[in-house]
Amino acid sequence: MPHVPASTALARFRVLDLSRVRAGPTCVRQLADFGADVVKIEMPPSLEGDTMGGPRHGPDFQNLHRNKRSVTLNLKDQEGVAIFMKLVKTADVVVENYRPDVKFRLGIDYESLKKVNPRVILASISGFGQDGPYRDRPGFDQIAQGMGGLMSITGLPGQGPVRAGTAVADLSAGLFAALGIMTALLEREKSGEGQWVQANLLMSQIALLDFQAARFLMTGKPPGQAGNDHPTSMPTSAYKTKDGYINIAATGEGMWRRVCEGIGRADLLEREEFKGDQNRSKNRVALNAEINAALASRTTADWIGILTKGEVPCGPIYAIDQVFDDPQVKHIGAATSVNSPKLGEIRIVNQAVTLSRTPARMASAPPEVGEHTDEVLGELGYDKATLDALRQKKVV
């Protein structure tokens, strides 16, 4: 069965996916969802010693590897590398997240790929970068969160370092790499040449610090933990209501006035310690206590109705099961279904970007190991007898 693209947007591109775990697959998922012919290169099952990413039919793998085809190929065998290079001739992009030295040992580094296909783009995702003193260290999301400063500003004041509740360094490295690939593909339209795209968890995490990093670089003052409070703009925090919690985000005098009027505490406008952004930030403990006291009289839903009517940004604080029950979440299609031959119909997280003419879709569930080996290598001219012989030698 030939490749059925998930969208026409990127259907003209072929991507060879050597990536594993999360950062690389996150990158490739962006391309697969928009129709790129993604060929996932995996080790033959008889040689695979580590699933690296959890069970194949578990939620994590199913969410990361949709819309792909799978080929098994032993890249530790010279014959396997030779077959891979034939695939490279047909490819636009290769994505890998090995440790930096591995691709050189295998002979599939950028210069080697470029000799076979000058137009190919290699995207490499690593923990710390392709060179430098930490080049050979193994990279993991939580390590990058710590070294990238995120854990020092997450959590309550004095609590000690706290990790984010999801793999933000992995995910951002994958998304930055996907953006780099798209940029290189656009540039190639002019130059006709590929290039080496590099992203790493550490730099991606630092980039996510955004205004916190910018403020430090310009003032020299490192930020600390602020819990649910905004570092500088109050009242922006999580507040307790009669039946749960609510986020309120108010910046500037006009918004502050509307908050006070909405919660029935116009008297707070007259208190000197709450006049101006700097005073409200400085006196945030007392400010939050006053707001919490006012909000205790009504439910979260009541306050959202009142504050939204007053054009104050606010929203409930959901557990994940509540997230997917929200009417707006349902409307935007945050969860979608795909049919798996092994699992039946399953629900996974939808693509976050919407295109009006060429949207992404879930064309296929993640493939089984080597499900498309004969199909893809047949496109290169390999017949059944040759493929059987390669299997006997554990090349595929």
C-alpha positions in Angstrom: 0.0 0.0 0.0 1.6 3.3 -1.0 2.1 6.2 1.4 -1.2 8.1 2.1 -0.1 11.7 3.1 -1.9 13.2 6.1 -2.1 16.5 4.2 -1.0 17.9 0.9 1.0 20.7 2.6 4.3 18.8 2.8 3.4 15.8 0.7 6.3 16.5 -1.7 8.9 16.0 1.0 10.4 12.7 2.3 11.8 12.6 5.8 14.0 9.8 7.2 13.4 9.5 10.9 16.2 8.1 13.0 14.9 9.7 16.2 13.8 8.2 19.5 12.4 9.1 22.9 10.7 12.5 22.7 12.5 15.5 21.3 13.2 14.0 17.9 9.8 12.4 17.5 8.1 15.7 18.5 10.0 17.4 15.6 9.1 14.7 13.1 5.5 14.6 14.1 5.1 18.2 13.0 6.2 17.2 9.5 4.3 13.9 9.4 1.0 15.6 10.4 1.3 17.9 7.5 1.8 15.1 5.0 5.6 14.6 4.7 6.4 11.0 3.7 8.1 10.0 7.0 10.0 6.8 7.0 10.9 5.7 10.5 14.2 3.8 10.5 14.3 1.2 13.3 16.6 -1.6 14.3 15.5 -5.1 13.4 13.6 -6.5 16.4 16.1 -9.3 16.8 18.8 -6.6 17.4 16.8 -4.1 19.4 17.8 -4.1 23.1 16.0 -1.0 24.4 12.6 0.4 23.3 13.7 3.9 24.3 10.4 5.6 24.6 8.1 3.1 26.3 5.9 0.3 25.0 5.0 0.6 21.3 1.3 0.3 22.0 1.4 2.6 25.0 0.0 6.1 25.0 3.3 7.9 24.6 4.5 6.1 21.5 1.0 6.2 19.9 0.8 10.0 20.4 4.3 10.7 19.0 4.6 8.4 15.9 1.3 8.7 13.9 1.3 9.3 10.2 4.6 7.4 9.6 5.9 4.3 7.8 8.4 1.9 9.5 11.4 0.3 8.0 13.9 -1.9 9.9 17.5 -1.4 9.0 20.7 -2.3 10.9 22.9 0.8 10.6 25.7 -0.9 12.5 26.1 -3.1 9.4 27.8 -1.6 6.3 25.2 -3.2 4.0 22.5 -1.5 6.1 24.3 1.8 5.8 24.5 1.4 2.0 20.8 0.8 1.9 20.2 3.9 4.1 22.3 6.0 1.7 20.1 4.9 -1.2 17.2 6.2 0.8 19.1 9.4 1.5 19.2 10.0 -2.3 15.4 10.1 -2.3 15.1 12.1 0.9 14.7 15.8 1.7 15.4 15.6 5.4 17.1 13.3 7.9 16.3 13.7 11.6 18.4 12.2 14.4 18.9 12.6 18.1 21.8 10.3 18.8 24.7 11.4 21.0 26.8 13.7 18.7 29.5 11.2 18.0 27.2 8.3 16.9 26.4 9.6 13.5 30.1 9.9 12.7 30.8 6.4 13.8 28.0 5.1 11.7 29.1 7.2 8.7 25.9 9.1 8.4 27.1 12.6 9.5 26.1 15.6 7.4 29.2 15.7 5.2 28.7 12.0 4.4 25.0 12.5 3.6 25.8 15.6 1.5 28.1 13.6 -0.7 25.2 11.4 -1.6 22.6 14.1 -1.8 23.7 17.8 -1.7 20.1 18.9 -1.2 19.5 16.9 1.9 18.9 18.6 5.3 20.2 16.9 8.4 18.5 17.9 11.6 20.4 16.9 14.8 18.9 17.2 18.2 21.1 16.7 21.2 21.2 17.4 24.9 23.9 20.1 24.9 25.0 20.8 21.4 27.2 19.2 18.7 30.4 20.5 20.3 31.7 22.1 23.5 32.7 20.7 26.9 29.3 18.9 27.5 29.0 17.5 24.0 29.2 13.9 25.0 27.0 14.0 28.0 23.6 12.2 27.8 20.8 14.7 27.6 17.5 14.3 29.4 14.6 16.8 29.8 14.9 17.2 33.6 18.6 17.8 33.4 18.0 20.6 30.9 15.2 22.1 33.0 17.7 22.3 35.9 20.7 23.6 33.9 18.5 25.9 31.9 17.2 27.7 35.0 13.6 26.7 34.8 13.5 24.7 38.1 14.9 27.7 40.0 11.9 29.9 39.1 9.2 27.2 39.3 7.4 26.5 42.6 6.7 28.4 45.7 9.2 30.8 47.3 11.7 28.9 49.4 10.4 25.6 48.2 13.6 24.5 46.4 13.8 23.6 42.8 10.7 22.2 41.1 10.4 20.6 37.6 7.7 21.6 35.2 4.9 19.0 34.9 5.7 18.1 31.4 8.9 17.6 29.3 9.2 21.2 28.2 12.9 21.0 27.2 12.3 18.0 25.0 9.2 19.4 23.4 10.7 22.8 22.7 13.9 21.3 21.2 11.7 19.3 18.9 9.6 22.3 17.9 12.6 24.5 17.4 14.2 21.8 15.2 11.0 21.5 13.1 11.1 25.3 12.6 14.8 25.1 11.6 13.9 22.3 9.1 11.2 24.4 7.5 13.5 27.4 7.3 16.2 25.3 5.6 13.6 23.9 3.2 12.5 27.4 2.3 16.1 28.5 1.9 16.9 25.5 -0.3 14.3 26.8 -2.8 16.7 29.6 -3.6 20.2 28.0 -3.1 19.4 24.4 -4.1 21.5 23.2 -1.2 20.7 21.5 2.0 22.4 22.3 5.4 22.8 21.0 8.9 20.1 22.1 11.4 21.0 21.8 15.0 18.9 22.1 18.2 19.6 21.1 21.7 17.7 20.7 25.0 19.8 23.2 26.9 19.5 26.1 24.5 15.8 25.4 23.9 15.2 25.5 27.7 17.1 28.7 28.0 15.1 30.2 25.1 11.9 29.3 27.0 13.0 31.5 29.9 12.1 34.4 27.6 11.5 37.6 29.7 13.0 36.0 32.8 16.3 35.6 31.0 16.1 38.9 29.2 15.5 40.7 32.5 18.5 39.1 34.1 20.8 39.8 31.1 19.9 43.4 31.2 19.7 44.0 35.0 22.1 41.4 36.4 19.4 40.4 38.9 18.4 36.7 38.8 14.7 36.0 39.4 13.5 33.7 42.1 10.5 31.5 42.7 7.1 33.3 42.7 4.8 30.3 42.9 1.5 31.0 41.1 2.1 34.8 41.2 3.4 36.6 38.1 6.9 37.8 38.8 6.1 41.5 38.3 2.4 42.0 37.4 -0.1 41.7 40.2 -2.8 40.6 40.7 -1.9 37.8 38.4 -2.1 34.5 40.3 -4.2 31.5 41.2 -6.9 32.3 43.8 -9.2 30.1 45.9 -12.9 30.2 45.4 -15.8 28.6 47.2 -15.4 25.3 45.3 -12.0 25.4 43.7 -9.5 27.7 42.1 -9.4 30.4 39.5 -6.6 32.1 37.6 -6.9 35.9 37.3 -4.5 37.9 35.1 -4.7 41.7 35.6 -2.1 44.1 34.3 -2.2 47.9 34.6 -4.5 50.3 36.4 -7.6 49.8 34.2 -7.6 46.1 34.7 -6.9 46.5 38.4 -9.9 48.7 38.7 -12.2 46.2 36.9 -11.0 43.4 39.2 -11.8 45.4 42.3 -15.2 46.3 41.0 -15.9 42.8 39.8 -15.2 41.2 43.2 -17.0 43.9 45.1 -13.9 45.4 46.7 -13.7 48.9 45.2 -12.2 50.0 48.6 -8.9 48.3 47.6 -8.4 51.0 45.0 -7.9 53.6 47.7 -5.3 51.7 49.7 -1.8 53.2 49.3 0.0 49.8 49.4 -2.0 48.7 46.3 -1.6 51.8 44.2 0.6 51.2 41.1 2.0 48.0 39.7 5.2 48.2 41.8 3.3 48.5 45.1 0.9 45.6 44.2 3.9 43.4 43.4 5.8 44.4 46.5 2.7 43.8 48.7 1.5 40.7 46.9 1.0 38.6 50.0 -1.5 41.1 51.6 -3.1 41.7 48.1 -3.7 38.0 47.5 -5.1 37.6 51.0 -7.7 40.3 50.3 -8.7 38.8 46.9 -8.9 35.2 48.3 -11.2 36.5 51.1 -13.5 38.1 48.5 -13.5 35.1 46.2 -14.5 32.6 48.9 -18.1 33.7 48.7 -18.8 32.3 45.2 -18.0 29.4 43.0 -15.3 29.4 40.3 -18.0 29.4 37.6 -19.8 32.4 39.2 -16.6 34.4 39.3 -15.7 33.5 35.7 -19.0 34.8 34.6 -18.7 38.0 36.6 -15.1 38.8 35.7 -15.4 37.8 32.0 -18.4 40.2 31.7 -16.0 42.9 33.1 -13.4 41.9 30.6 -10.9 40.6 33.1 -8.8 37.7 31.8 -9.6 34.7 34.0 -10.1 30.9 33.8 -10.6 27.8 35.8 -7.7 25.6 36.9 -8.5 22.2 35.6 -7.3 18.7 36.3 -6.5 17.0 33.0 -9.7 15.1 32.8 -11.6 18.4 33.2 -9.5 19.9 30.4 -10.9 17.5 27.8 -14.5 18.1 29.0 -14.3 21.8 28.5 -16.6 23.0 25.6 -14.0 25.2 24.0 -11.4 22.4 24.2 -13.9 20.1 22.4 -14.7 22.8 19.9 -11.0 23.3 18.9 -10.5 19.5 18.6 -7.7 19.2 21.0 -8.2 15.4 21.1 -8.7 13.4 18.0 -9.2 9.8 17.0 -7.2 7.4 14.9 -7.8 3.8 14.0 -5.1 1.4 15.1 -5.0 -2.2 13.7 -3.8 -3.4 17.1 -5.7 -1.2 19.5 -8.8 -0.2 17.6 -9.9 3.4 17.7 -7.8 5.4 20.1 -7.8 9.1 21.1 -4.6 11.1 20.9 -3.6 14.8 21.1 -4.3 16.7 17.9 -1.9 18.8 15.9 -1.8 22.3 17.4 -1.5 24.3 14.2 -4.4 24.8 11.9 -4.1 25.5 8.1 -7.3 26.7 6.3 -6.7 24.9 3.0 -4.3 22.0 3.8 -4.9 21.0 7.4 -3.2 18.2 9.2 -5.1 15.0 9.9 -4.6 11.6 11.5 -4.1 9.5 8.3 -2.7 6.5 10.1 -1.8 5.2 13.6 1.9 4.5 14.4 3.2 1.6 12.3 4.3 -1.8 13.6 8.1 -2.4 13.6 9.2 -2.8 10.0 5.6 -2.8 8.7 6.7 -1.0 5.5 10.1 -2.4 5.0 9.2 -4.4 1.8 7.1 -1.5 0.5 9.7 1.2 1.0 12.7 -0.8 -0.1 10.6 -2.2 -3.0 10.4 1.5 -4.2 14.2 1.3 -4.4 14.1 -1.8 -6.5 14.7 -4.5 -4.0 12.8 -7.7 -4.8 11.4 -10.3 -2.4 14.4 -12.7 -2.7 16.9 -9.9 -2.0 14.8 -8.8 1.0 14.6 -12.3 2.4 18.3 -12.7 2.1 18.8 -9.3 3.9 16.5 -10.6 6.7 18.6 -13.7 7.1 21.7 -11.6 7.6 19.8 -9.3 10.0 20.4 -6.3 7.8 16.7 -5.5 7.8 
